Amino acid sequence: MSVKISAADVKKLRETTGAGMMDCKKALVEAEGDFDKAIEILRKKGQKIAAKRADRESTEGVAITKISDDNTYGVAIVLACETDFVAKNDSFKELAQEFVDIAFNYNTKEEFLAADFGGVTVAEKLIEQTGVIGEKIDITSFEKIEAPYVGAYTHVGKIAAMVGLTAAVDNAAELTKDLAMQAASMGAVSLSYKDFDPAYVASETEARIAAIIKDNEELARLGKTLKNVPQFVSRLQLTDEAMAEAEKEAKEQLKAEGKPEQIWDKILPGKMERFISDNTTLDQEQCLLDQKFIKDEKKTVAEYVSSYGDVEVKNFVRVTLG
């Protein structure tokens, strides 16, 4: 004997699972009206779809943050999917918000995935929603940050960054927003050159110099101006000896150009500044504090931070799609 399935039952199941109306009705019919059994049927469907789409790339989605009311900690996650069409859907954005609200209470991605989401784990909810949406759904990034003051910036739901300060100074909200915007826009991966592994810097130096030399071969063939070939790529390499040698070479150049020795002191600072700029490209690209500030390229990010008084950047994180 078939069980009559009411529209109210279908609506209730849809609100609980997010599945389509027809999928909910089919699940209720198969479950002979048993609500819990219907939910299980939909979840198993999600598992099958998830298994089929496990190898798919989920490079679209939503990057989202949540900061505590006292601005002392925050979390950033990426809820990823396969297409931009799904990512722009309001229900997907709402799901991302539900996930970040839960993530806010946990310190690691593993703890978060094992957390409760309406009677199932977050990991199980992801599988269920894969079945509902028909695309691979995954948490591809999870970052937590703590500091005396934490602020964040999200760029059109695609990139999110959080920055922690060593003190809650006046206008800390403005400072952290600017810094998070810098991190989101310029893609820094480290706070300072001081955090670099010397072996990494050595490897980058070799690779970057080799790339410039190769580019110069082509530029020479075309009769164009050659690129400057640096000796170094990071301040980590600019020892006292390296700086002394650079100053010596600058003085020899000034002498060869016939510049009066009494005006060298006026010219040398500019030449040394240029030397540092030319030989710290790795820092400028990858270190937040060593980058040019996007709102005023006449100063570095570190110089901008110093304008707020006795405060430093304690930490930062950045999450993005893909």
Backbone torsions as a table, in degrees:
resi	resn	phi	psi	omega
1	MET	NA	126.5	-178.3
2	SER	-76.6	144.7	-179.9
3	VAL	-93.9	135.2	-180.0
4	LYS	-76.8	126.6	179.7
5	ILE	-104.1	119.1	-178.0
6	SER	-85.1	158.9	178.1
7	ALA	-62.6	-33.1	179.7
8	ALA	-65.5	-38.0	178.1
9	ASP	-64.5	-43.5	179.8
10	VAL	-63.2	-44.0	-179.8
11	LYS	-61.5	-42.6	-180.0
12	LYS	-63.5	-43.5	179.7
13	LEU	-66.3	-39.3	178.2
14	ARG	-62.4	-43.3	-179.8
15	GLU	-66.1	-31.4	-178.8
16	THR	-76.9	-40.8	-173.5
17	THR	-106.1	-23.5	-175.9
18	GLY	82.7	1.7	-179.8
19	ALA	-71.4	161.8	179.3
20	GLY	-67.5	159.8	-176.9
21	MET	-58.7	-46.8	-177.5
22	MET	-67.1	-38.8	177.9
23	ASP	-63.4	-39.0	178.7
24	CYS	-66.0	-42.5	-179.8
25	LYS	-64.6	-43.9	179.0
26	LYS	-61.7	-41.0	180.0
27	ALA	-64.9	-40.5	179.1
28	LEU	-67.8	-37.1	177.6
29	VAL	-65.7	-45.7	179.3
30	GLU	-63.4	-34.0	-179.0
31	ALA	-87.1	2.8	-179.8
32	GLU	54.9	40.2	175.0
33	GLY	86.8	-4.8	179.6
34	ASP	-76.6	112.1	-173.4
35	PHE	-61.4	-50.1	-178.8
36	ASP	-62.5	-38.6	178.9
37	LYS	-66.5	-36.4	178.8
38	ALA	-64.7	-40.0	177.2
39	ILE	-61.2	-43.0	-180.0
40	GLU	-64.0	-37.9	178.4
41	ILE	-62.4	-43.6	179.3
42	LEU	-66.0	-36.2	179.2
43	ARG	-67.8	-39.6	178.2
44	LYS	-65.5	-35.5	176.0
45	LYS	-62.3	-42.0	178.1
46	GLY	-61.5	-39.7	179.6
47	GLN	-62.7	-40.9	-180.0
48	LYS	-65.7	-44.0	179.9
49	ILE	-66.6	-40.9	179.4
50	ALA	-61.0	-40.3	179.7
51	ALA	-64.1	-39.7	-179.6
52	LYS	-69.1	-30.5	-174.5
53	ARG	-104.2	12.0	-175.9
54	ALA	-57.9	-32.7	-177.7
55	ASP	-88.2	-2.6	180.0
56	ARG	-71.4	151.4	176.6
57	GLU	-89.6	128.4	177.0
58	SER	-106.9	85.9	-173.5
59	THR	-105.3	-0.5	173.8
60	GLU	-106.4	-179.2	178.4
61	GLY	140.9	-153.1	-176.9
62	VAL	-134.8	128.6	171.7
63	ALA	-99.5	130.9	-172.7
64	ILE	-147.3	148.7	179.9
65	THR	-126.6	161.9	170.8
66	LYS	-143.7	127.9	-178.3
67	ILE	-112.6	141.3	179.4
68	SER	-64.0	156.2	-178.7
69	ASP	-59.4	-30.6	179.8
70	ASP	-93.8	7.2	177.1
71	ASN	56.8	37.9	178.4
72	THR	-109.2	-10.3	173.5
73	TYR	-158.9	163.0	-179.0
74	GLY	-159.7	167.3	178.6
75	VAL	-134.5	145.9	176.9
76	ALA	-130.9	133.6	177.6
77	ILE	-134.1	163.0	169.2
78	VAL	-122.3	119.6	171.5
79	LEU	-95.8	110.1	-172.4
80	ALA	-100.7	151.1	175.3
81	CYS	-142.6	-173.9	-174.4
82	GLU	-91.6	-32.0	-173.7
83	THR	-127.7	153.1	177.6
84	ASP	-65.6	-29.9	179.2
85	PHE	-58.7	-45.7	178.8
86	VAL	-69.4	-42.1	-177.1
87	ALA	-59.3	-31.8	-177.6
88	LYS	-84.0	-8.0	-178.6
89	ASN	-69.8	135.2	-178.0
90	ASP	-59.6	-37.8	-178.5
91	SER	-67.1	-32.2	177.4
92	PHE	-69.6	-41.2	178.0
93	LYS	-63.9	-39.0	177.7
94	GLU	-64.5	-37.8	177.8
95	LEU	-64.3	-41.5	177.8
96	ALA	-60.4	-40.4	178.7
97	GLN	-64.9	-40.9	177.4
98	GLU	-62.4	-40.9	-179.7
99	PHE	-65.8	-44.3	-177.7
100	VAL	-68.9	-30.0	175.9
101	ASP	-63.4	-35.6	177.5
102	ILE	-76.9	-44.7	-179.0
103	ALA	-57.2	-31.3	-179.0
104	PHE	-54.4	-27.2	-175.4
105	ASN	-94.7	5.7	-176.0
106	TYR	-129.0	155.8	-174.8
107	ASN	-97.8	-20.7	-178.8
108	THR	-132.9	160.6	178.3
109	LYS	-64.1	-37.5	-179.3
110	GLU	-62.9	-45.3	177.7
111	GLU	-62.5	-41.5	-179.8
112	PHE	-62.6	-46.5	-178.4
113	LEU	-64.9	-26.1	-180.0
114	ALA	-89.5	-4.5	-176.8
115	ALA	-71.9	159.3	-178.4
116	ASP	-75.6	137.6	174.3
117	PHE	-136.3	87.3	178.1
118	GLY	60.0	39.7	177.5
119	GLY	97.6	-9.2	174.5
120	VAL	-126.2	168.9	176.7
121	THR	-80.1	163.2	176.1
122	VAL	-58.8	-41.7	179.0
123	ALA	-59.8	-41.2	178.6
124	GLU	-69.2	-35.0	177.9
125	LYS	-65.0	-37.0	177.6
126	LEU	-62.3	-42.1	178.5
127	ILE	-66.1	-43.8	178.8
128	GLU	-57.9	-45.3	-177.7
129	GLN	-71.2	-25.5	172.7
130	THR	-61.3	-40.6	176.8
131	GLY	-68.1	-39.2	-179.5
132	VAL	-67.1	-47.2	-174.4
133	ILE	-83.9	-32.2	-179.0
134	GLY	87.9	12.4	176.4
135	GLU	-130.6	157.0	175.8
136	LYS	-66.3	123.5	179.3
137	ILE	-116.1	132.0	-175.2
138	ASP	-153.3	155.8	170.7
139	ILE	-95.1	105.4	-175.4
140	THR	-94.4	-15.0	176.9
141	SER	-143.7	141.6	175.5
142	PHE	-145.8	118.0	-179.7
143	GLU	-135.2	135.7	177.5
144	LYS	-119.5	144.4	-179.7
145	ILE	-141.4	142.5	177.5
146	GLU	-133.8	142.7	179.6
147	ALA	-171.4	166.2	176.0
148	PRO	-56.3	-28.7	172.9
149	TYR	-147.9	128.7	-179.7
150	VAL	-124.2	133.8	175.6
151	GLY	-132.7	167.2	-175.5
152	ALA	-144.6	164.2	174.1
153	TYR	-148.1	136.7	177.2
154	THR	-123.5	129.0	-179.3
155	HIS	-98.9	106.6	178.9
156	VAL	41.7	35.1	177.1
157	GLY	70.9	8.4	-176.8
158	LYS	-104.7	-34.2	-179.2
159	ILE	-134.9	135.9	177.6
160	ALA	-132.3	142.6	178.9
161	ALA	-138.8	147.2	175.0
162	MET	-128.6	142.3	-178.7
163	VAL	-129.3	135.2	177.8
164	GLY	-109.6	135.8	178.6
165	LEU	-105.9	157.9	179.5
166	THR	-79.5	-10.1	179.2
167	ALA	-157.0	150.0	178.8
168	ALA	-87.0	71.9	-177.6
169	VAL	-73.5	169.9	175.4
170	ASP	-58.9	139.5	179.8
171	ASN	62.1	30.0	178.5
172	ALA	-61.7	-32.2	-180.0
173	ALA	-63.4	-42.4	178.7
174	GLU	-66.4	-44.2	-179.0
175	LEU	-62.3	-48.7	-177.9
176	THR	-67.0	-34.5	177.3
177	LYS	-64.1	-44.6	178.9
178	ASP	-62.3	-41.8	-178.9
179	LEU	-69.4	-39.4	178.3
180	ALA	-67.3	-36.3	176.3
181	MET	-64.4	-40.8	176.7
182	GLN	-60.2	-48.5	-178.5
183	ALA	-63.3	-40.9	-179.9
184	ALA	-66.3	-42.7	-174.7
185	SER	-76.4	-40.7	-170.7
186	MET	-101.5	-4.0	170.7
187	GLY	67.4	34.0	177.4
188	ALA	-60.6	144.3	179.1
189	VAL	-116.4	-9.4	-179.0
190	SER	-140.6	154.8	-179.8
191	LEU	-75.3	-45.5	-176.4
192	SER	-146.2	159.0	175.9
193	TYR	-59.8	-23.3	-179.8
194	LYS	-65.1	-18.8	-179.7
195	ASP	-86.5	-6.7	-177.3
196	PHE	-71.2	145.9	170.7
197	ASP	-81.0	126.9	-179.5
198	PRO	-53.2	-35.4	179.9
199	ALA	-65.6	-36.8	177.8
200	TYR	-66.4	-43.4	179.8
201	VAL	-62.8	-41.3	179.1
202	ALA	-62.6	-42.5	179.6
203	SER	-64.7	-43.1	179.5
204	GLU	-66.2	-37.3	179.3
205	THR	-59.8	-49.9	-179.6
206	GLU	-60.3	-45.9	-176.8
207	ALA	-67.2	-42.1	-177.6
208	ARG	-69.5	-40.5	178.5
209	ILE	-65.7	-41.1	178.7
210	ALA	-61.8	-39.3	-179.4
211	ALA	-66.8	-40.5	-180.0
212	ILE	-67.6	-41.5	178.6
213	ILE	-61.0	-40.6	178.6
214	LYS	-65.8	-41.7	177.8
215	ASP	-62.6	-39.0	-178.7
216	ASN	-66.2	-30.8	177.0
217	GLU	-61.7	-42.0	179.2
218	GLU	-71.9	-39.6	178.9
219	LEU	-64.0	-38.9	178.3
220	ALA	-64.1	-40.6	179.3
221	ARG	-61.9	-35.6	-178.7
222	LEU	-87.4	-3.5	179.8
223	GLY	73.9	25.8	-178.9
224	LYS	-101.1	166.6	-179.2
225	THR	-65.2	134.0	-178.0
226	LEU	-80.9	152.7	176.9
227	LYS	-78.7	149.9	175.4
228	ASN	-69.1	133.1	177.6
229	VAL	-98.3	109.4	-177.1
230	PRO	-75.3	161.0	172.4
231	GLN	-85.7	-33.0	-174.8
232	PHE	-133.1	173.6	177.9
233	VAL	-132.4	-4.0	-176.8
234	SER	-147.1	149.9	175.2
235	ARG	-60.7	-21.5	178.4
236	LEU	-59.2	-25.1	-178.4
237	GLN	-95.0	-10.7	-175.7
238	LEU	-86.0	74.4	178.6
239	THR	-71.8	170.9	176.8
240	ASP	-58.4	-38.5	179.9
241	GLU	-65.6	-41.7	-179.4
242	ALA	-65.5	-39.9	179.8
243	MET	-69.4	-38.8	178.9
244	ALA	-63.9	-41.0	179.0
245	GLU	-65.6	-40.0	179.0
246	ALA	-64.4	-40.0	178.8
247	GLU	-67.2	-38.5	178.6
248	LYS	-62.4	-44.6	179.5
249	GLU	-65.0	-36.5	178.9
250	ALA	-65.0	-40.0	178.8
251	LYS	-66.9	-38.7	178.6
252	GLU	-64.8	-36.5	178.6
253	GLN	-66.7	-43.2	179.0
254	LEU	-62.9	-39.1	178.8
255	LYS	-65.1	-42.4	-179.9
256	ALA	-66.0	-29.0	179.6
257	GLU	-82.4	-6.5	178.5
258	GLY	80.4	19.2	179.1
259	LYS	-73.7	133.4	179.1
260	PRO	-58.8	134.9	-175.8
261	GLU	-61.4	-27.8	-177.9
262	GLN	-70.1	-14.3	178.3
263	ILE	-106.5	3.5	-179.4
264	TRP	-59.0	-38.4	-177.2
265	ASP	-60.5	-25.2	178.9
266	LYS	-83.2	-25.8	-176.3
267	ILE	-93.2	-36.7	-174.5
268	LEU	-56.9	-43.7	-179.2
269	PRO	-55.9	-40.6	179.0
270	GLY	-66.1	-40.3	179.3
271	LYS	-66.1	-39.5	179.9
272	MET	-69.4	-36.5	176.6
273	GLU	-63.2	-40.9	178.3
274	ARG	-65.8	-40.1	178.3
275	PHE	-60.5	-45.4	-179.9
276	ILE	-63.4	-43.6	180.0
277	SER	-61.8	-44.0	-178.6
278	ASP	-68.4	-24.0	-174.0
279	ASN	-111.4	20.7	177.3
280	THR	-134.1	34.5	-175.8
281	THR	-63.4	-33.2	179.3
282	LEU	-64.2	-44.5	179.1
283	ASP	-61.4	-44.9	-177.3
284	GLN	-64.2	-29.7	-179.5
285	GLU	-84.9	-39.7	-167.7
286	GLN	-112.2	-13.3	-175.4
287	CYS	-107.9	120.7	-175.4
288	LEU	-53.4	-51.5	-175.0
289	LEU	-69.5	-22.1	-176.8
290	ASP	-95.7	-2.6	178.5
291	GLN	-78.2	158.3	171.1
292	LYS	-71.1	135.0	-179.0
293	PHE	-68.9	126.2	-172.4
294	ILE	-64.5	-22.8	-179.6
295	LYS	-91.2	-11.6	178.5
296	ASP	-160.7	91.6	-173.4
297	GLU	-71.8	0.2	175.9
298	LYS	-78.0	-12.9	-179.9
299	LYS	-128.9	156.2	175.3
300	THR	-83.0	168.1	176.7
301	VAL	-61.6	-39.8	179.3
302	ALA	-59.9	-40.4	178.9
303	GLU	-67.7	-37.5	177.1
304	TYR	-63.5	-44.7	179.5
305	VAL	-60.1	-41.4	-177.6
306	SER	-62.6	-22.5	-179.7
307	SER	-70.6	-10.5	179.2
308	TYR	-94.4	4.2	176.2
309	GLY	97.4	-145.8	-173.6
310	ASP	-79.9	75.2	-179.8
311	VAL	-152.6	148.2	176.2
312	GLU	-133.2	166.6	174.2
313	VAL	-85.1	121.6	-179.3
314	LYS	-82.9	-44.6	-176.8
315	ASN	-164.2	167.7	173.5
316	PHE	-157.5	157.4	175.0
317	VAL	-138.3	156.2	-179.4
318	ARG	-142.2	131.8	176.7
319	VAL	-126.0	147.5	-177.7
320	THR	-150.6	162.9	177.8
321	LEU	-71.7	160.2	175.1
322	GLY	89.2	NA	NA
